Amino acid sequence: MQDMTFVIGPGRAVAELWETLGAGGIAIEASSTFPSKEGRVIRVVVAEEDAARARSALAGKGFTPIDQHEVLIVDIDVAPGALGRLARAIADAGARLHTLYMATGDRVVVGADDLDLVRRVV
């Protein structure tokens, strides 16, 4: 999976980015948005095989990613302590998390300095 991060300035709707992906037939596996001093930060995760088409479609609409990296999407039980147990297992294995947020369904997006190690742990 590829996690791409965009910043959009005032005057542009976040919906435009998501609509562009939908119009291109690209499924969004996970996404989040939050404010920053520069504008809205949008993170979107797409399947590896859709990443090039997503970048191209978004660039055509003036969206340029400021960051892109590989992530995993991991199933998780939605129960008290489940996220902590997942993060602890990753930390105890020796990988350092840099990304973790909820995806569609009962899944989380995980980005770490050693995804191969995380794959073995989860």
C-alpha positions in Angstrom: 0.0 0.0 0.0 1.1 3.5 -0.7 0.5 6.4 1.8 0.6 9.8 0.1 0.4 13.1 1.9 -0.9 16.4 0.4 -1.3 19.9 1.7 -4.1 22.0 0.1 -4.4 25.7 0.6 -7.5 27.7 1.3 -10.1 27.8 -1.4 -9.7 24.2 -2.3 -12.1 21.6 -1.0 -10.7 18.3 0.5 -13.6 16.6 -1.4 -11.9 17.5 -4.7 -9.0 15.2 -4.0 -11.1 12.3 -3.0 -13.5 12.9 -5.9 -10.5 12.8 -8.3 -9.5 9.4 -7.1 -13.0 8.1 -7.4 -13.4 9.4 -10.9 -10.2 7.6 -11.8 -11.6 4.3 -10.4 -9.1 4.3 -7.6 -10.3 2.9 -4.3 -9.2 4.7 -1.1 -8.1 2.2 1.5 -7.6 4.8 4.3 -7.6 8.6 4.6 -7.3 11.3 7.2 -7.2 15.0 7.1 -6.3 17.7 9.7 -5.5 21.4 9.7 -2.0 22.9 9.6 -0.6 26.4 9.2 -0.1 25.8 5.5 -3.6 24.5 4.9 -5.3 21.1 5.2 -3.1 18.0 5.3 -4.6 15.0 3.6 -3.2 11.5 3.9 -4.6 8.9 1.5 -3.7 5.2 1.1 -4.1 3.4 -2.1 -3.1 -0.1 -3.3 0.4 -0.3 -4.7 -0.9 -1.1 -8.2 -3.0 2.1 -8.1 -0.3 4.4 -6.8 1.0 5.6 -10.2 -2.5 6.2 -11.6 -3.4 8.0 -8.4 -0.4 10.3 -8.6 -1.1 11.0 -12.2 -4.8 11.8 -11.7 -4.1 14.0 -8.8 -1.3 15.8 -10.5 -3.7 16.6 -13.4 -5.8 18.4 -10.9 -2.9 20.3 -9.3 -2.4 18.0 -6.3 1.3 17.2 -5.6 2.3 14.8 -2.8 4.7 16.2 -0.2 5.5 12.7 1.0 4.9 9.1 -0.1 5.9 5.9 1.5 4.9 2.3 1.7 2.6 1.2 4.6 0.8 -1.9 5.7 -2.8 -2.2 6.5 -3.4 -4.5 9.4 -6.6 -6.0 10.8 -7.2 -5.2 14.4 -9.8 -6.1 17.0 -11.8 -3.0 18.0 -11.4 -3.6 21.8 -9.9 -1.8 24.7 -6.1 -2.1 24.6 -5.9 -3.6 21.1 -4.0 -0.6 19.5 -1.6 -0.5 22.5 -0.9 -4.3 22.1 -0.2 -3.8 18.4 2.1 -0.9 19.0 3.9 -2.7 21.8 4.5 -5.8 19.7 6.0 -3.6 16.9 8.2 -1.7 19.4 9.3 -4.9 21.2 10.3 -6.4 17.8 12.6 -3.4 17.3 10.7 -1.4 14.6 9.9 2.3 15.1 6.4 3.5 14.1 6.2 6.7 12.1 2.6 6.3 10.9 -0.5 4.7 12.6 -4.1 5.6 11.9 -7.4 3.9 11.3 -8.4 2.6 7.9 -11.7 1.4 6.5 -13.2 -1.5 8.5 -11.4 -2.8 11.5 -8.0 -2.0 10.2 -5.1 0.3 10.9 -2.5 1.9 8.6 1.0 1.1 9.9 4.2 2.8 8.6 7.5 1.9 10.2 11.2 2.1 9.6 11.3 -1.7 9.0 8.1 -2.9 7.4 9.5 -6.4 6.8 9.9 -6.8 10.6 6.4 -5.4 11.1 5.0 -8.0 8.6 6.6 -10.8 10.6 5.2 -9.4 13.9 1.6 -8.9 12.8 
